[in-house]
Amino acid sequence: MRRLLITTALATLVAACGGGEGQAAAQAGAPLETKPANAPDQKPAFAGQTRAPAVNSNVAYAVQTVAEGLNKPWGLAFLPDGRLLITEKSSGQLRILGTDGKLSAPVAGLPPVDGRNQGGLLGLAVDPKFAQNGLIYWSYSEPQAEGANNTAVARGKLVDGKVENVQVIFHQTPSLASTLHFGGRLVFAKDGTLFITTGERSILPGRVQAQQLDGTLGKVIRINADGSIPKDNPFIGKPGVKPEIWSYGHRNIQSAAIDPKTGKLWEVEHGARGGDELNQPAKGKNYGWPTISYGVEYSGKTIGEGLTAKAGLEQPVYYWDPVIGPSGMAFYDASLFPAWKDSVFVGSLAQKHLARLVMKDGKVVGEERLLTDQNERIRDVIVGPDGALYVATDNEKGRVLKIVPKG
């Protein structure tokens, strides 16, 4: 008992003191996740690939509501002048939270969306040259004939409460009659290209296409800001292959962010019952879905042949079983919370928390859960220009929360 008390006290002291580069040090101890796995016989491909040790940064923070009464807010993005763009998923409305704390009327000029189920108005991005061109970008479920739809991305110039000169710069193909798995995150890379995350639409005709290169279901897409194809994309000039594809074999990616240190894209995608994955999608690589996956089908049956690894298919950097239901992602590179420096934040829909991942050498070495007392599904998380975290909650009367140091 004495040894246990000493070990516990030491772990608490180390966590309180912080680790390298201001992070709380991850301890080789009990994993944060204690619930049984849906696929208990599956084994990780390498040590630390799942169930990272629990860490506690001992950060005292306060949660402020900066906007409320929103219809399922999905995406957040700051304009250079400090105003906050907010998409409302089901209604297809874009709102602007002013620096005075007032919420605007819906922005006019957006195209119609298919707001059924998981569809609607989704991710947001602001052009890196917004000060010169005034352009914003949004993803949405684009309605097609006879109940079909697809993920699409449009851009327009934001002027006086409306968007002008709207251009659709990406249409996912093929269109399918499904209301599920649209993906929808938009992330500008440091070179000015735009990453678009998609889903495979869940239904079997879409799921199998995650492994096919003649369509854009279950892919990470990379285009230029005007919709043209970058000349250094991996499949340029390949017959029968969509040149906008960056990586493939993905299920449904609703979390994506650029590592500010390396400039590389990271994403988190939904698994079924188990198998939420953290990936660093590299150029031209295959991430396996549905050939390999951790977890099981919602029915409890194995996914395909039940494989978790196969030659030529990439392993996730980290996975969750049971799932957290990931949506939204941010690398913390601000100074307002020194103990969170270089952490990765991921929203949790299923378990209703904000996950903080402690990273070391590209691996997850610790995990912490924040906002558990709010008991709300977390749809998006971004870092504000003030260094605070801004979080969207997924409700019909959703909120935008601001996380600041307590006191």
N, C-alpha and C positions, 0 to 999 in steps of 0.2 A: 504493500500500500504506500509506504514511504517513497519507494522508487517511482510509483505512478504519479504521486503528487509532485515530486521534483520534476519529472518529465513534462507534466502538464504546465507547471509554472514556467519552465524554461521555454516551452513552445509559445506560451502567451507573451513572454518578455521579448522573444525574438520577433514575433509578429508585430508587436507594438513599436519596436525600434525601427522596423522597415528593412527592406532588402536593397539589392543592387539597384542603382538608378532610381531610388525613391520608392520602389515597390515593397510591399510587405513580403517578407521571405516565405517561400513555400516550404512546408515541413513534410518530410517523408513520414506520413502518418495515415490515419484512417481517411478513407475517401469521403468526400462531401455527400455523394449519393449513397443512400442506404436502402432504398427500395429494391426489391428483387428485379432482376433483368427479365425481359420478355423472352429472351433467348439465352438461358443460363448456360447452355452447352457451348455457345460460341466463345471463342477466345480471341483477344486482341492480337494483332499482328506483331506488336512490339510493346515493350513496357511503357506505361504512361499514356497509351492511346485512349483510355477511357477511365472514368472514375478517379479523377485527379484528387489529391489531398485537399481537404478543407483548409482555407486560410482565412484569416481575419485581419483586415487592415486597421481595425480600431479607429476608423474615421467617423467622427461625429458630423452628421450632415442633417440638413433640414430640407423638407420637401414643400415647395410652394406651387400653388395652382396658378398658372398664368393665362390659361384659356380653358373654358368649359362649355358644355352644351353642344359639343361637336358630334356629328354623325359618323361614328367609326373612323376617327382620324387614322391615316395610313402612312403618309410620308411627311417629313419635315425638312426644310432647307432654309438657311438664312440668306437674305440679300445683303450686299455689302453695306447698306445703310442701317443694318440692325433689325429690319423688319423680318418676320418669320412667315414663310409660306407653309400652308397646311392643306393637304388633300383630305377630303371626306370621301371615303370609299364608295359607299352604296349610293349616295346622292349624286356622285360625280362632280362635286363642287370643290373649287379651290378658294381658300380663304387666306387673308393676310392679317397677321397679328402685328399691330403697329407698335412702335417704341413707346407709345403712350398707354399700352395695355388694352387698346380697343380692337375688337375683331371686326374686320371689314364685311361688307356684303359679299356674296359670291362673285368671283371674278368672271366677267363675261367673255364669250368667244371660244370656249373650249368645245371640242367635238363631243357628240353623245357617247355614253358608255353603256355597256351591258353590266348593270349593277347586281345581277343575281349572285347569290351565294358568295364565292370568293372573288367575284369580279367587281369591277368598278374603277374608280380613279385611284391610282396606286403611287408609284415612286416619283420622286422629284430630283431635279438637279438644276443648278444655276450655272450658266456659262462662265468659264473662267475670265472671259472678257466682257462680263455683264456691264461694267461701267461704260464700255464703248458701244455695245450692241443691244443691251437690254433684254437678252434672250434667256428664257427659262425653258426647261424640258420636263415632260411628264410622261409616265407610262400609264396605260389603261387597257381594259378589256374592250376590244373593238367589235361592235355587233356586226354580224354578217347575215345573209339570208337564211331562212328556215331554222333559226335557233342556233346557228353556228357562230363562233367568235374566235378571237385570237388576241394575243398580246400585241400592242402597238405602242410606238413612241412618237410623240409630236413635240414640236417646239414653236414658240411664238414670242413676239416682243411684248413685254409687259408695259402697258401705258395707261395710266389713269384708271385703274380698276378693270382693265380688260386686256386680252391678248390679241395682237394683230398679226396679220401675215402668217397664219398658222400653217405649218408644213408637217405632214406625217413622214418621218424619216426612217421608220422601220415598221414592217408588218411581219409578224410571225407567220410561218407557213409550215404545214397546211392549217387551215381553219377547221375546227372540230366542234361538234355539238356537245360541249362540256362546260360546266360552271366552276371547274376546279383547276388548281395548279397553273396560275398565270405567271409566277415569279414576280418580276416587276421592279427590282431595284435598279437605279441608275447611278453610275459612279464615273466621274471624269478622272482619267489618269493624268499623270504629270505632263505627258506629252500632248495633252489636249484631245486625245481620242476618248470615246465614250463607251464604257462597258454597260451592257444590258443583261440582266439575269432573266431567265425564262423558266417555265415549268413544262412538264410533258403532258399536261392536261389530265392526268390520273387514269383516264379510261384506257383500256388495253390498246386500241389503235394508236394512241399517243405514246403510251409507255414504251412500246417497242421501238418507237422512232428516236428515243433518247440515244440509241446506238447507231442510228442512220445519219448519214451526212448530207442527204439530199433535201433535208428540211431543217427547221430551226427550233424544234421542240426538244426540251431537256438540254439546252445549250447555254453557254456564256457567249454573248455576241460582242464583237468589237467593231465599231464604225467610227468614222469621222463625225464631227459635229454637224455637218450638213447632210449626213446619211450616206456619203460615199464610203468606199471600202479602203482601209489602209493598205498600202502596198506591201507591208511586211506581215500581214496576217498569215497564219500557218497553211491555209488551204488555197491560197491564190493560184489560179491556173489549173486546179485539179478538176478534171471532167466530172460532171454530175455532183459536185460538192459545193455547198453554199459558201462563198468566200468570206462572208461575215462571221463565220464560226471561229471562236477562239479556243474553246474546250467543249467536251461533250460527255455524255453519260451522267447527266445530272437529273435529279428528281423534281424538286421545286425550291428554287433559291429565293428567299425573301430577306436575306441578310447579305450585305456586301459593303466593303470599305477598302480604301487604299492605305497600306502601311506607310505613314509619312516618312519613315526612315529609309525604307528600301524602294518605295514606289510601286511595290507589287500589290496585286489584287488578292484579297481574301474573301471567302464567302462561307456562309453556313446555310445548309439546305435541310429541308424537312425529310425525315425518314417516315416509315409507316409506324408500326408498333416497335419502337426502337430504331436506331440507325440515323438519328440526326447527325450530320457530319460537318466538321470544320475542315475546309480545304483551302489550299493556296493554288488556284487553277492556273497551271502553266500552259504555255503556248502549244496547242495541238494535242494535248493529253486527253486520255479517256478515263473518266472517274467511275465507270463501272455499272451505273444503274441501267437496267435492273439485273444485269448478269451477276454482280456481286453486291451484297448489302449486309449490314448488321441489322438485327431485329427480325421481325416476322410480319406477315400480312395482318391487316386489321382483323381478319377472321381467325388468326392464330396459326394458319398454315405457313409453311416455308415459302420464302420468296424465290420463285424459280426453282433452281436445283439446291437452294440453301447454301450457296457458296459465299464465303466472306473474302476470298482472295483468288486471283487468277493471274497468270502471267500476262503482262502487257497492260494491266489495269491498275490505276493508281489507288493507293490506300489513303483514307482520310487521315489528316494530322491528328484528329481527335473525334470521338463519337460519344453520343449519349444513348443509353438504354437503361431505364425508360427515357422517353423523349422529353425535351423541354418545350418543344414547339417554337423554333427560333424565328424571330422577325426583327429586323433592324440590327445595325452593327456600327460600332465606332471605336477607333483607336484613340486613346486618351493621350494627347501630347501637350496639354496645357499645364499651367503652373498653379491653378487655384487649389487643386488637390495633389500635393506632392507625393503622397503615399500611393496614388493611383497612376502615377506616371508610367507610360508604356503598357498599361493594362488594355485589354480588349473587352468591350462591353457588348453583350448580346441580349436582346429582349426575349422574354419567355412568355408565350401565350398559354401553353398547357399548364405550367406550374406557377404562373403568375409572380414572376420575379424578374429582376435585372441581374443577369449573370456577369460577374467580373472574372475574366480569365487572366491568370498570371503566366506570362510567356517567357521562355528562356531558350535561346538558340532555335527558334521556330517551333518549339513544342510547348504544350500546356503543362505547367508544373504545379498549378494550384487553381482553385475555383472558390469563389465567394458568391453568396446570394444576397442581393440588396432589394429594398422595397417590398419585402415579403409582407409587411404590415399593411400595405395598400390594398392587397387582395384584388388586383386588377390585371387583366391581360396586357402585356407590354408589346406594342406593335412596332415602335420605332424608337431609336435613341441616336442623338447627335451631340456633338460638342459645340457649344455656342461660342461666339467671339469673346465672351467674357470668361471663358473657361468653365462655366457651369455645364452640367449635363441637362439636356432637354429630352423628355420622354413623352411619347404619345400612348394613351391607354385606349384599348380596343373595346369601346362600348357605344351603344346608340346615343348615350349622352357622355361621350368621351371627353377626356381632359388632356391638356398639355401640362406636364409637371416640370418644374425647374429644381434641380438638386444643387444646393449650395452648402458651404461649410456652416455648421451650426454655430450660432453666436457671432 
